[in-house]
């Protein structure tokens, strides 16, 4: 396996259309065409390749939470295609753990704060409970605490 610095150097050379910058998290930012990486959590080239996959797949936005899961799956599939060129092996448990974090995120957002039933997403950040008719708005909460706010009808 190549060193992290070597992989980063190769990616910068192979994909000059993107900026690669040190950040607080691993993420693809379409607004500034930048792939951010975080050395504080143990920089792993596989996560950098995953964010590159999002960039190459032009994953810029989504309207429904379930679309995010689809984009994550697509990015992981493409990451597996990119990995051999950089002599990187991706254990399936890393992929499943990452996908589980998004599944958990969606489950938490869609759980009714009143009756704990699974709600239905009716707008980008709005859910409705089919059991008790409660409606709530959620914050992004991918990198912060989940907040749910009652919608006044």
Steps between C-alpha positions, in 0.01 A plus 500: 500500500624847413556768759231757558723781375572303181130440431414865564780610267378263227139615536603865473691415184231274349208730579619860465142616449444456875662668798609280791510679834544414864168541683297393801339202322532291190256654254439603143396863463352563156459871576878552507599189299707379794559167666573552869687249712553474874834385639383515862291182478775294342512600137408203290542509123182293460290788637676742268424273204138480614465879492671505160239250381224743605673775301547284191138383518390866522314449828402859561170487688203289598137573584407193705703326767466167320676654200800562723523127577490428125778751439709351781459149356595623152805679638615189688455286187709749302758519781550125462569556128754778572681319782715252302675783310626627838572155647226547758292216638160588640362255754124460464451574872627857441242549226218347704594699811494821300167413339361403841581846631278648227226242560506586870489871413189450285335282764559762769365782283191303402406380850197688628592688818146449633417132444831356369339369177695536178401816321482577131715772345266745327750778420879540515513537879139430595346176626145393580394216726239265351412372850431823690502767223777700669724694262854614569793672334855372552837666477778357278666325798759302305779659700307639798221399737161418350229753574130455422261793499121484506328649198209721594194430290 
